[in-house]
Amino acid sequence: MKAHVLYDTQGKIISAGFPLPLTFDILSPRFGPKPSEGQYAAILDVPEELGTMDLVELAQRLQVDTKGKPHKLILTSK
């Protein structure tokens, strides 16, 4: 499963959504969250064992690991 996330430089998720079906051009600037300065938007893989989370839980319990490339979703340390 993939999630379209908007996050800051520290990896805190600001907004999350599920990408549109591939019949849409999901990389088009018309779709998805728009990052402001100091923010990033990406479509990232949700770890398989966490695939049952809804969007609210995903945003609360995950963060983006911004140290490596590519960035990836990880559980928060809370």
N, C-alpha and C positions, 0 to 999 in steps of 0.2 A: 504494500500500500504506500502511496505517496501523499505528501501534504505540501501545500503551497503556503510557505511561512514568510512573514515579515518579521525581522529581528534586528536588534541593535548590535553595536560592536562588541558587547559583552556576551552576546548569545541569548539574551532575554527575548522570548517570543512576544511580539506585540499583537500580531494577528495571525490566524491560521484558517485554512480552508482546504477543501479537496479540489484537485485540478478538474477542469472540465474534460469530458470525453475527448478522445483524440480526433474526433471529427471537427473540433474547433481548433483554431491555431492558438494554443495556450501560451505560446511565447510572444504573442502579439501584445503590444503595449496597451491594447484596449481592455485586456483581461487581467485580473489579479490585483493584489495590493500594490500601491505605488510607494516606493521607498523615498523618504526624505533624506536630507544630509545626515550621515552617520547611521543610516539604516540600510539593510540589504533585503532583497526578496529572492527566494529560491524555491524550487520544487525539490524536496528532500525525501529520502526513503524513511518510513517509520519502521523501527526495528520490528521484526516479525512477531516477537513475543508481546509487543505492545499494540498490535494491530486492532484490538477491540476497543481502544479508547475513542470517545467522542471528541469533538473539537475543543470543548471547554477543558476537559481533562488533559488533552494533549498539550494545550497552551499552559496549563498550570503545572504539570509534572515533568515536562520536557524542556530542554534548552538546546541551543545550537552550539556545538563544539566548533568555535571559530579558529582554534589554534592550528588545526590540520587543514590540508587541502585534499579533497573537497570538504567543505563544511558538512557536518552530519548531526542528526538529532540524537541526543543522549538524555538519560534520566537525570533530573536535578539531584543534588546531594541532600535535599531535605527529606 
